[in-house]
């Protein structure tokens, strides 16, 4: 069985796997892999792929494991807007298009803030992780997500290769 070598970042910022290890790991519904120039990461995720799950999101959570997140999946591209009502922890929101390509990163969304956070047009996936983690890892527009929900025909980084 193949395994992914996870390296903890300083201050338990979260796991980062080497690019070759991620390339060998099979996709899984409970994991999102990311890669970008100079880095890669993998997060255990909960899926929010229906209206009720998306509406609840990470509300009322008092903590989020550094290696965890939530992946929001939409059926079609849209203008994604989020807010932090009833959200108790700061979050980074990583917005991606239908190919899984990161288009925007909103850092450190403020707990309880009702100001809309605009992910822009054409969003199909949103990955929420602990606030400040995207910057520490180097996740920025242009990074690529890999997950079984991303259609292989259009994926920037396919699950099968």
N, C-alpha and C positions, 0 to 999 in steps of 0.2 A: 504494500500500500504506500502510495506517495504521501509525503507530509510536507507541509509548508513551514519553513523556518520563520518564526516570528521573533523579532527583535524589539524589546520594549524601549521606548524612547525615554530620555531623562524625565524625571518627575511623573512617570507613568502616563505620559501623554497619549499613548496608544500604540498598537502594534504596527509595525511596518515589515513587510516581507520583501525579500529580494526579488527583483524582476524575474529571474529564471525560475524561482520557486513559485511565483504567481502564475507564470506561463504553464507550469506543469500541473497546478492544482485544478481540479474539476470545479466548474461552477456549481453553486448550491443556492437554493432559494433563500436560505438564511444568512447569506454572505454577499457583500458587495466588494469587488476588487476595484482599485483605481490605479492608474499609471499615468505618469507625466515625465517630461524631460527631467531626469535627475532623481526620480523617486517612484515609489509605489506604496500602497497601503491596502489593508483588508479590514473590513468591519463586519461583525456579526450584526445582522439587522432584523428588525421586525418589519413586516410589510404592511403598508396602508394602501390597499388597492381597491377599496370600495368607498362610497361616500361617507358612511358612518365612521370607518377607521380613519379616513383622512380628516374628518371634522374633529375627532378626538386627538389625533396625533400623540404628542408627548405631554399633553396636559396633565397636571397634578403629580408629575413625577418629581421626587425630591432629589434624585441623582440618576446619572446615566453612566454606566461603566465606560471607561476610556476607550475600550475596544468595540463599543456598541453604537448603534444608531437606528434610525428609522428611514426606510425607503418608501417614499410616496410614488405611486405609479398611476398615471392617468391614461385613459383609453386613447385620447387624441391630443395633439399639441394644443396648448392654450396659454393665455397670459396668467401665470401663476402669481397669486398674492397671498401672503401669509401674515398672521399676526401672532402675538405672544399671549393672548388672553388665557388666563389660568395655567400658563406655563411657568414653572418655578425655577428653571435653570437656564443660564445663557446657552444659546445654540448657534452653531454655524449652519447656514443653509446653502447647500451646493445644488444649483439648478443645472439641469442637463436637457439636451434636445433628444429627439427620437433615436439618434444614433448612439446616445449615451455620452456625448461630448459635453463637457462642462462649459456653460455659457456665462455663468455669473456665480459669484460667491458672496454671500452676505455674512459678515463676521460678527460674532457676539451680539446676536439679537437679545434685546433687554427683556428679562422676565416681566410678565404682566403688561407690557407695552401694547397698546391698541393701534399704534401707527402701522399702516400696511407696509409690508416688505415686498417690493416688486421684483419678481424673478424675470420679468420680461416676457416677450412673445415666444411661442414655439417650445414651451417647456413640457416635457413628458415625465421627467423623473426629478425628484427632489430628495437629496440625502441630507438628513439632519444628524449632526454629530455635536459633541461638546464644544462650547464656545471657545474660540482661540486655537482649536486644534488644526483647522485647515491651514492657517498661517504658519504654525509651527512645523507642519509637515511639508508645506510648499504647494498645497492644492490650489490651483488657480484655473481661470478659463483656458480651455485647450486640453485639460486632463481628460482622460477617458474612463468611463465606468464600464464594468462588466458584471452582468447579472442575467439569469435565465429569462427575466421579463423583457429584456431588450431583444427585439426580433433579429435573428441572425442575418437576414437579408439586408438589413440596414445598419447593423452594429458597427461602430468604429473599432471595437475590440470584441470579437466573437467569442462565445463560450467554448467553441470547439477548436479554437486556435488562436 
